[in-house]
Each structure stands twice: as structure tokens, then as C-alpha cells.
Amino acid sequence: MTKIFIDGSQGTTGLKIFDRLAKREDIELITLPENLRKDTNARKEALNSADIAFLCLPDAAAVEAVSLIENENTVVIDTSTAHRTDDGWAYGFPELSEDFENKLKNSKRIAVPGCYASGFIALVKPLVDAGIVDKDICIACHAISGYSGAGKNGIAQYEDENRDTLLDAPREYALTQQHKHLKEMKIISGLQNEPIFSPYICDYFSGMVMTVPLFKKDLQNVKTAEDIKALYKEKYNSDIVKYKDSIDENGFIAGNKMSENDGMEITVCGNDDRILLIARYDNLGKGASGAAVQCLNVKMGVDETYQLNL
């Protein structure tokens, strides 16, 4: 039986992973009593006793946790930003290519993709790989997310009955263009430039829509929106990531439609001149705990959809 320890099991992502794994019969969860959850020695022992350790921690704490592991057989699945572009770490998005899937299967260090980055990379990397857009393209994107992505403090603010009325409306942030997902969005997609990224946090719990607009003139080799659709249709046809000709509801795309779902919908909208690439998913699902459990399943050699909500 596979022994698993979740370091940071009381955070938003950690709790989601714990709740999923607690129901499984093919694993044994290593847990620490409340008074030892932040004790370095207790955590070190648990990390080194585990076959697989999930890190659901801030970046600095995740780096420290890795340094505590002396057992060369312990597999690490890190949900933080800390290691996503590091050499020696697999990027946990197996749908991107066979190489990504094989590296995930064979690596002992796995980085779970960022929520916003997941949608952007799913949309852009195939176009870069196919030569439909140049690597040096200057690209922009925007996204909406439920407030659960703001963490415990953010959730508390939104769910406070005496909250500020400004929280009633979508709020744009990352105004200095230094969002922590930009690095992986650039590197994993194969771009030479970081995109301009405008994320919005909104007054609903979970769910995310990532949109990447392109002009026809951005496409290379006389490619069209139909070529992009054909590429996505061939590439994304799994139970988890699927291309769909249409995902709108009477001309609208709701950000919370995929809430509590671990899949991702990919579609293309717009017209012949101005094209919209769109990914819809749950920031807590394929954007976090769902992706982490998928990585676990791939690593364990079981059905990758096991315990996913699809």
C-alpha cells in the first residue's frame, strides 16, 4: 500500500487533496497531530516515511520541505510555484505531449501546474509547437476566477456578511504584470516573451475561464481559426481535457460552469480576423487538487481519472 503524506493539509488545496485521498483503499495516509503539523522534526520524519509526499505550501516552505527529504525513494508532488520551471522537475500536465506524460511517470519530482497557467499553456503551447504562432509573439490574455483562488484569507473576506461592497464586482489585479504564473506560462509554452496578463477575481466560489485573443495576422503559414480547431480537436480528446466546438450558454460563457469538475473544456470563438482561444475549468480542479490527484494516479500507474469528478 502506498504511503502518502500531505504537508500543508489544512490549506485550501491540501484539504481538497486530503478529502479525496481519505476515501481511497490503495493508499495509507500519514497524518500528524495538530500540535506537530508545523514541527520541523515531525514533518521531516513524515516526509521521509512517505512513498509520495504532497507539498501544499507557500513557495519558501515548499523549498524547505524538499530540503528535509533524505529518502531517495520519496516522490514529491508540489502544488506551489517554487519548482515548476526547475530542471529535474516534471511539469504535471500529461495532456501536453507524450514527453510530458513520460517524464511525469518517471520523475520523483513533480510540479503541479498553476491554475491560470494551466489554461494558457493548454491553449498556446500546441500552437507554438505546430508553428502556427511564432515563439517571439507578443501575446495578451485575460482570465476570470472564483474567489477560492485567493486562499483562506480571501475566502473569509468574500464570505464575510459585513464585507466591503467593492467585492460585489469583478476585481482586476496583478496590475504590475508580475503575476507568479507568468514564468511558467512563458517557459512551458515555449515563448520568448511573457504575456500581458489581466486576471480578475469574481464573486463566486470556484471556476475559471482563460481567454487568449489572436489576430489572423498573428498566425503563420496561412493558418486560420479552422486549423486551430482541427489541431485542438485532434490533441484534446481525453476524458479530462476535451475540445468542444461550442461551450457557451446562449452566447455567454459562465466562469462557474466547471465548478467541482476536474476536467477542462477547450474551444475557439471569434471570426476570420479576430480569434478567441478559450479554456474553462475549475481553479480548484484541473487548476489545483484535481491536477495533483491526476499526477498521483499517473505516477501510481492507475487510471488517471480515478477519483476525479468528470
C-alpha positions in Angstrom: 0.0 0.0 0.0 1.3 3.4 -1.0 2.1 5.7 2.0 1.2 9.3 1.4 1.9 12.5 3.5 0.3 15.9 2.7 2.5 18.7 4.1 0.1 21.6 4.4 -3.1 19.6 4.6 -5.1 22.4 6.2 -4.9 24.9 3.3 -7.4 25.1 0.5 -5.7 22.7 -1.9 -4.3 20.5 0.9 -7.8 20.0 2.3 -9.2 19.1 -1.1 -6.5 16.5 -1.7 -6.9 15.1 1.8 -10.6 14.7 1.4 -10.2 12.8 -1.9 -7.4 10.5 -0.7 -9.1 9.7 2.6 -11.7 7.7 0.6 -9.1 5.5 -1.2 -8.3 2.0 -0.3 -5.0 1.8 -2.2 -3.1 4.3 -0.1 -2.3 4.9 3.6 -2.3 8.5 4.7 0.4 9.6 7.1 -1.0 12.3 9.4 0.4 14.5 12.2 -1.5 15.6 15.3 -2.5 19.3 15.3 0.3 20.3 17.7 3.0 18.8 15.4 1.8 20.0 12.0 4.4 22.8 11.9 7.1 20.9 13.8 10.1 20.6 11.5 11.3 17.3 13.0 7.9 15.7 12.8 7.4 16.9 9.3 10.8 15.6 8.3 10.1 12.1 9.7 6.7 12.0 7.9 8.2 13.3 4.6 10.9 10.6 4.7 8.5 7.9 5.7 6.2 8.6 2.7 6.3 6.9 -0.7 4.7 10.1 -2.1 4.6 13.5 -0.4 2.3 16.3 -1.5 3.5 19.8 -0.7 0.6 22.3 -0.3 2.7 25.1 1.0 3.9 28.6 0.2 7.0 28.7 -2.1 9.7 29.1 0.5 8.2 26.5 2.7 8.0 24.1 -0.2 11.7 24.6 -0.9 12.4 23.9 2.7 10.3 20.8 2.7 12.2 19.4 -0.2 15.5 20.0 1.6 14.2 17.9 4.5 13.8 14.8 2.3 16.7 12.4 2.6 14.9 9.3 1.4 15.9 9.0 -2.3 12.7 6.9 -3.0 10.3 9.6 -1.8 8.3 11.1 -4.7 7.3 14.7 -4.3 4.2 16.3 -5.8 4.5 20.1 -5.2 1.5 22.3 -5.7 3.4 25.6 -5.1 5.1 27.8 -7.7 8.5 27.0 -6.4 9.7 24.2 -8.8 7.5 24.4 -11.9 10.3 25.5 -14.3 13.2 23.9 -12.5 15.4 21.3 -14.3 14.8 17.9 -12.9 11.1 18.5 -12.1 8.3 17.1 -14.3 5.6 19.5 -15.2 2.3 17.8 -14.3 0.2 18.3 -17.4 0.4 14.9 -19.2 -2.0 16.0 -22.0 0.6 18.5 -23.4 2.6 15.7 -25.0 3.9 12.2 -24.7 7.2 13.6 -23.4 5.4 15.4 -20.6 3.5 12.2 -19.7 6.6 10.0 -19.8 8.6 12.5 -17.6 5.7 12.6 -15.2 5.7 8.8 -15.0 9.4 8.5 -14.4 10.2 11.5 -12.3 10.4 11.6 -8.5 9.9 15.4 -8.5 6.6 16.6 -10.0 5.3 20.2 -10.1 1.6 20.7 -10.3 0.8 23.5 -12.9 -0.6 26.8 -11.7 -4.3 27.4 -12.1 -4.1 30.3 -14.6 -1.1 28.8 -16.3 -2.9 25.5 -17.0 -5.4 27.2 -19.3 -2.9 29.5 -21.0 -0.4 26.7 -21.7 -3.1 24.3 -22.9 -4.2 26.9 -25.5 -0.8 28.3 -26.5 1.8 25.6 -26.4 0.2 23.4 -29.2 0.2 26.5 -31.5 3.9 27.2 -30.8 4.8 23.5 -31.2 3.0 23.4 -34.6 4.4 26.7 -35.8 1.0 28.3 -36.0 2.4 31.2 -33.9 6.0 32.3 -33.6 7.9 31.8 -30.4 8.6 35.6 -30.2 4.9 36.6 -30.5 3.8 39.3 -28.1 0.6 37.9 -26.7 -2.0 39.0 -24.2 -4.5 37.1 -22.2 -7.2 37.6 -19.6 -8.9 35.4 -17.1 -11.7 35.3 -14.5 -11.6 33.2 -11.4 -13.8 32.4 -8.4 -12.6 33.8 -5.1 -11.4 30.5 -3.7 -8.2 31.1 -5.6 -7.5 33.9 -3.2 -6.7 31.5 -0.3 -8.1 31.3 3.2 -7.9 35.0 3.9 -9.5 35.9 0.6 -12.3 33.4 1.1 -13.0 34.8 4.5 -13.3 38.3 3.1 -15.7 37.3 0.4 -17.9 35.2 2.8 -18.0 37.9 5.5 -21.6 39.1 5.8 -20.2 42.6 6.5 -17.8 42.6 3.6 -16.8 45.7 1.5 -19.3 46.3 -1.3 -16.4 46.5 -3.8 -16.2 42.7 -3.6 -19.6 42.5 -5.3 -17.9 43.3 -8.6 -15.1 41.6 -10.5 -11.7 43.0 -9.5 -8.7 43.1 -11.8 -5.4 42.5 -10.1 -1.7 41.7 -10.8 -1.6 45.3 -12.2 2.2 45.5 -12.2 2.4 42.5 -14.6 4.4 40.4 -12.1 1.9 37.6 -11.5 3.7 34.5 -10.2 2.4 32.3 -13.0 4.0 34.3 -15.8 7.3 32.5 -15.7 5.8 29.1 -16.4 3.3 30.5 -18.9 6.3 31.6 -20.9 8.7 28.8 -20.5 6.4 25.8 -20.7 4.6 27.3 -23.7 7.9 27.7 -25.5 7.5 31.5 -25.8 10.3 34.0 -25.8 8.2 36.8 -24.1 6.0 36.7 -21.1 2.4 37.6 -22.0 0.5 40.6 -20.8 -1.9 39.0 -18.3 -5.0 40.5 -16.8 -6.7 38.3 -14.2 -10.0 39.1 -12.4 -11.2 37.7 -9.1 -15.0 37.5 -9.0 -17.9 37.0 -6.6 -18.4 33.2 -7.0 -16.6 30.4 -5.3 -14.8 28.4 -7.9 -14.3 28.1 -11.7 -12.1 29.8 -14.2 -12.1 30.9 -17.8 -8.8 31.8 -19.6 -9.0 33.7 -22.9 -6.2 34.3 -25.3 -7.1 36.6 -28.2 -5.3 36.5 -31.5 -5.4 38.4 -34.8 -5.4 36.4 -38.0 -2.1 38.2 -38.9 -0.6 36.5 -35.8 -1.0 33.1 -37.5 1.9 31.7 -39.6 1.8 29.7 -42.8 -1.6 31.0 -43.9 -3.3 29.2 -41.0 -6.8 30.0 -39.9 -9.1 29.6 -36.9 -10.3 26.3 -38.5 -6.7 25.0 -38.5 -6.6 25.8 -34.7 -9.9 24.0 -34.1 -8.6 20.9 -36.0 -5.4 20.9 -34.0 -7.2 21.1 -30.7 -9.8 18.5 -31.7 -7.0 16.0 -32.5 -5.0 16.8 -29.4 -7.5 17.2 -26.7 -9.9 14.3 -26.8 -9.3 12.6 -23.4 -11.7 12.2 -20.5 -10.1 15.1 -18.7 -9.2 17.7 -21.4 -11.6 18.0 -24.3 -12.0 20.2 -27.3 -15.6 21.3 -27.9 -17.0 23.2 -30.9 -19.1 25.2 -28.5 -19.2 25.7 -24.7 -21.3 28.9 -24.5 -24.7 29.2 -22.9 -26.8 31.3 -25.3 -23.8 33.4 -26.2 -22.3 33.6 -22.7 -19.5 31.6 -21.1 -20.0 31.3 -17.4 -17.0 31.1 -15.2 -18.5 28.8 -12.6 -19.9 26.2 -15.1 -17.0 23.8 -14.3 -17.0 24.3 -10.6 -16.5 21.0 -8.8 -15.3 19.4 -12.1 -11.8 18.2 -12.7 -11.8 18.5 -16.4 -11.0 21.3 -18.9 -13.0 22.5 -21.9 -11.1 24.0 -24.8 -12.9 25.9 -27.6 -12.3 28.6 -30.3 -14.6 31.6 -30.8 -14.4 34.8 -32.8 -14.3 35.3 -36.5 -12.0 35.1 -39.5 -10.0 38.2 -38.4 -10.1 38.1 -34.6 -9.9 34.8 -32.8 -10.6 33.8 -29.2 -8.9 30.8 -27.7 -10.8 29.8 -24.5 -10.2 27.3 -21.7 -12.8 26.7 -19.0 -12.1 24.6 -15.9 -12.2 24.8 -12.1 -9.3 26.6 -10.4 -9.6 24.1 -7.6 -9.9 21.1 -10.0 -7.7 20.9 -13.1 -6.2 24.1 -11.7 -5.1 22.6 -8.4 -6.2 19.5 -6.4 -7.7 17.6 -9.4 -4.5 18.0 -11.3 -2.5 16.9 -8.3 -4.6 13.7 -7.9 -4.2 13.1 -11.6 -0.4 13.3 -11.2 -0.7 10.9 -8.4 -2.7 8.4 -10.5 -0.3 8.6 -13.4 2.7 8.1 -11.1 1.0 5.1 -9.4 0.1 3.6 -12.7 -3.7 3.5 -12.1 -6.4 5.0 -14.2 -5.6 8.8 -14.4 -9.3 9.6 -13.9 -9.6 7.6 -10.6 -11.4 9.8 -8.0 -11.7 12.7 -10.4 -15.0 14.5 -10.9 -15.7 14.5 -14.6 
